[in-house]
Amino acid sequence: MRQLVRAALPADPSAASVRIGQLLDERDTEQRVLRDVLQQLQEGNAELPKSCMAG
């Protein structure tokens, strides 16, 4: 897995380090949003987007 991830990163160590930081920030944001949605679901406050209700 590490080899696969490293192969997908820029070759320059400095650039790779910056990209890893960006990816970690994105993941933090995604996890925060998912936790918020989960909390809303558990509290019964979640609303489905209109695109989900059409169908």
Phi and psi in radians as a Rosetta constraint file:
Dihedral C 1 N 2 CA 2 C 2 CIRCULARHARMONIC -1.039 0.35
Dihedral N 2 CA 2 C 2 N 3 CIRCULARHARMONIC -0.714 0.35
Dihedral C 2 N 3 CA 3 C 3 CIRCULARHARMONIC -1.118 0.35
Dihedral N 3 CA 3 C 3 N 4 CIRCULARHARMONIC -0.676 0.35
Dihedral C 3 N 4 CA 4 C 4 CIRCULARHARMONIC -1.137 0.35
Dihedral N 4 CA 4 C 4 N 5 CIRCULARHARMONIC -0.803 0.35
Dihedral C 4 N 5 CA 5 C 5 CIRCULARHARMONIC -1.110 0.35
Dihedral N 5 CA 5 C 5 N 6 CIRCULARHARMONIC -0.804 0.35
Dihedral C 5 N 6 CA 6 C 6 CIRCULARHARMONIC -1.083 0.35
Dihedral N 6 CA 6 C 6 N 7 CIRCULARHARMONIC -0.652 0.35
Dihedral C 6 N 7 CA 7 C 7 CIRCULARHARMONIC -1.138 0.35
Dihedral N 7 CA 7 C 7 N 8 CIRCULARHARMONIC -0.486 0.35
Dihedral C 7 N 8 CA 8 C 8 CIRCULARHARMONIC -1.482 0.35
Dihedral N 8 CA 8 C 8 N 9 CIRCULARHARMONIC -0.191 0.35
Dihedral C 8 N 9 CA 9 C 9 CIRCULARHARMONIC -1.584 0.35
Dihedral N 9 CA 9 C 9 N 10 CIRCULARHARMONIC 2.796 0.35
Dihedral C 9 N 10 CA 10 C 10 CIRCULARHARMONIC -1.025 0.35
Dihedral N 10 CA 10 C 10 N 11 CIRCULARHARMONIC 2.611 0.35
Dihedral C 10 N 11 CA 11 C 11 CIRCULARHARMONIC -1.194 0.35
Dihedral N 11 CA 11 C 11 N 12 CIRCULARHARMONIC -0.637 0.35
Dihedral C 11 N 12 CA 12 C 12 CIRCULARHARMONIC -1.165 0.35
Dihedral N 12 CA 12 C 12 N 13 CIRCULARHARMONIC 2.163 0.35
Dihedral C 12 N 13 CA 13 C 13 CIRCULARHARMONIC -0.992 0.35
Dihedral N 13 CA 13 C 13 N 14 CIRCULARHARMONIC -0.651 0.35
Dihedral C 13 N 14 CA 14 C 14 CIRCULARHARMONIC -1.154 0.35
Dihedral N 14 CA 14 C 14 N 15 CIRCULARHARMONIC -0.790 0.35
Dihedral C 14 N 15 CA 15 C 15 CIRCULARHARMONIC -1.137 0.35
Dihedral N 15 CA 15 C 15 N 16 CIRCULARHARMONIC -0.677 0.35
Dihedral C 15 N 16 CA 16 C 16 CIRCULARHARMONIC -1.114 0.35
Dihedral N 16 CA 16 C 16 N 17 CIRCULARHARMONIC -0.698 0.35
Dihedral C 16 N 17 CA 17 C 17 CIRCULARHARMONIC -1.111 0.35
Dihedral N 17 CA 17 C 17 N 18 CIRCULARHARMONIC -0.748 0.35
Dihedral C 17 N 18 CA 18 C 18 CIRCULARHARMONIC -1.088 0.35
Dihedral N 18 CA 18 C 18 N 19 CIRCULARHARMONIC -0.777 0.35
Dihedral C 18 N 19 CA 19 C 19 CIRCULARHARMONIC -1.120 0.35
Dihedral N 19 CA 19 C 19 N 20 CIRCULARHARMONIC -0.701 0.35
Dihedral C 19 N 20 CA 20 C 20 CIRCULARHARMONIC -1.075 0.35
Dihedral N 20 CA 20 C 20 N 21 CIRCULARHARMONIC -0.734 0.35
Dihedral C 20 N 21 CA 21 C 21 CIRCULARHARMONIC -1.047 0.35
Dihedral N 21 CA 21 C 21 N 22 CIRCULARHARMONIC -0.733 0.35
Dihedral C 21 N 22 CA 22 C 22 CIRCULARHARMONIC -1.090 0.35
Dihedral N 22 CA 22 C 22 N 23 CIRCULARHARMONIC -0.773 0.35
Dihedral C 22 N 23 CA 23 C 23 CIRCULARHARMONIC -1.114 0.35
Dihedral N 23 CA 23 C 23 N 24 CIRCULARHARMONIC -0.703 0.35
Dihedral C 23 N 24 CA 24 C 24 CIRCULARHARMONIC -1.143 0.35
Dihedral N 24 CA 24 C 24 N 25 CIRCULARHARMONIC -0.694 0.35
Dihedral C 24 N 25 CA 25 C 25 CIRCULARHARMONIC -1.089 0.35
Dihedral N 25 CA 25 C 25 N 26 CIRCULARHARMONIC -0.744 0.35
Dihedral C 25 N 26 CA 26 C 26 CIRCULARHARMONIC -1.075 0.35
Dihedral N 26 CA 26 C 26 N 27 CIRCULARHARMONIC -0.737 0.35
Dihedral C 26 N 27 CA 27 C 27 CIRCULARHARMONIC -1.137 0.35
Dihedral N 27 CA 27 C 27 N 28 CIRCULARHARMONIC -0.708 0.35
Dihedral C 27 N 28 CA 28 C 28 CIRCULARHARMONIC -1.031 0.35
Dihedral N 28 CA 28 C 28 N 29 CIRCULARHARMONIC -0.764 0.35
Dihedral C 28 N 29 CA 29 C 29 CIRCULARHARMONIC -1.098 0.35
Dihedral N 29 CA 29 C 29 N 30 CIRCULARHARMONIC -0.792 0.35
Dihedral C 29 N 30 CA 30 C 30 CIRCULARHARMONIC -1.065 0.35
Dihedral N 30 CA 30 C 30 N 31 CIRCULARHARMONIC -0.761 0.35
Dihedral C 30 N 31 CA 31 C 31 CIRCULARHARMONIC -1.146 0.35
Dihedral N 31 CA 31 C 31 N 32 CIRCULARHARMONIC -0.674 0.35
Dihedral C 31 N 32 CA 32 C 32 CIRCULARHARMONIC -1.104 0.35
Dihedral N 32 CA 32 C 32 N 33 CIRCULARHARMONIC -0.767 0.35
Dihedral C 32 N 33 CA 33 C 33 CIRCULARHARMONIC -1.131 0.35
Dihedral N 33 CA 33 C 33 N 34 CIRCULARHARMONIC -0.762 0.35
Dihedral C 33 N 34 CA 34 C 34 CIRCULARHARMONIC -1.096 0.35
Dihedral N 34 CA 34 C 34 N 35 CIRCULARHARMONIC -0.684 0.35
Dihedral C 34 N 35 CA 35 C 35 CIRCULARHARMONIC -1.122 0.35
Dihedral N 35 CA 35 C 35 N 36 CIRCULARHARMONIC -0.719 0.35
Dihedral C 35 N 36 CA 36 C 36 CIRCULARHARMONIC -1.079 0.35
Dihedral N 36 CA 36 C 36 N 37 CIRCULARHARMONIC -0.797 0.35
Dihedral C 36 N 37 CA 37 C 37 CIRCULARHARMONIC -1.128 0.35
Dihedral N 37 CA 37 C 37 N 38 CIRCULARHARMONIC -0.735 0.35
Dihedral C 37 N 38 CA 38 C 38 CIRCULARHARMONIC -1.058 0.35
Dihedral N 38 CA 38 C 38 N 39 CIRCULARHARMONIC -0.762 0.35
Dihedral C 38 N 39 CA 39 C 39 CIRCULARHARMONIC -1.084 0.35
Dihedral N 39 CA 39 C 39 N 40 CIRCULARHARMONIC -0.741 0.35
Dihedral C 39 N 40 CA 40 C 40 CIRCULARHARMONIC -1.097 0.35
Dihedral N 40 CA 40 C 40 N 41 CIRCULARHARMONIC -0.720 0.35
Dihedral C 40 N 41 CA 41 C 41 CIRCULARHARMONIC -1.100 0.35
Dihedral N 41 CA 41 C 41 N 42 CIRCULARHARMONIC -0.754 0.35
Dihedral C 41 N 42 CA 42 C 42 CIRCULARHARMONIC -1.180 0.35
Dihedral N 42 CA 42 C 42 N 43 CIRCULARHARMONIC -0.514 0.35
Dihedral C 42 N 43 CA 43 C 43 CIRCULARHARMONIC -1.530 0.35
Dihedral N 43 CA 43 C 43 N 44 CIRCULARHARMONIC -0.120 0.35
Dihedral C 43 N 44 CA 44 C 44 CIRCULARHARMONIC 1.358 0.35
Dihedral N 44 CA 44 C 44 N 45 CIRCULARHARMONIC 0.357 0.35
Dihedral C 44 N 45 CA 45 C 45 CIRCULARHARMONIC -1.792 0.35
Dihedral N 45 CA 45 C 45 N 46 CIRCULARHARMONIC 0.007 0.35
Dihedral C 45 N 46 CA 46 C 46 CIRCULARHARMONIC -1.353 0.35
Dihedral N 46 CA 46 C 46 N 47 CIRCULARHARMONIC 2.409 0.35
Dihedral C 46 N 47 CA 47 C 47 CIRCULARHARMONIC -1.974 0.35
Dihedral N 47 CA 47 C 47 N 48 CIRCULARHARMONIC 2.412 0.35
Dihedral C 47 N 48 CA 48 C 48 CIRCULARHARMONIC -1.323 0.35
Dihedral N 48 CA 48 C 48 N 49 CIRCULARHARMONIC 2.458 0.35
Dihedral C 48 N 49 CA 49 C 49 CIRCULARHARMONIC -1.061 0.35
Dihedral N 49 CA 49 C 49 N 50 CIRCULARHARMONIC 2.610 0.35
Dihedral C 49 N 50 CA 50 C 50 CIRCULARHARMONIC -1.005 0.35
Dihedral N 50 CA 50 C 50 N 51 CIRCULARHARMONIC -0.557 0.35
Dihedral C 50 N 51 CA 51 C 51 CIRCULARHARMONIC -1.149 0.35
Dihedral N 51 CA 51 C 51 N 52 CIRCULARHARMONIC -0.470 0.35
Dihedral C 51 N 52 CA 52 C 52 CIRCULARHARMONIC -1.379 0.35
Dihedral N 52 CA 52 C 52 N 53 CIRCULARHARMONIC -0.449 0.35
Dihedral C 52 N 53 CA 53 C 53 CIRCULARHARMONIC -1.475 0.35
Dihedral N 53 CA 53 C 53 N 54 CIRCULARHARMONIC -0.403 0.35
Dihedral C 53 N 54 CA 54 C 54 CIRCULARHARMONIC -1.334 0.35
Dihedral N 54 CA 54 C 54 N 55 CIRCULARHARMONIC 2.309 0.35
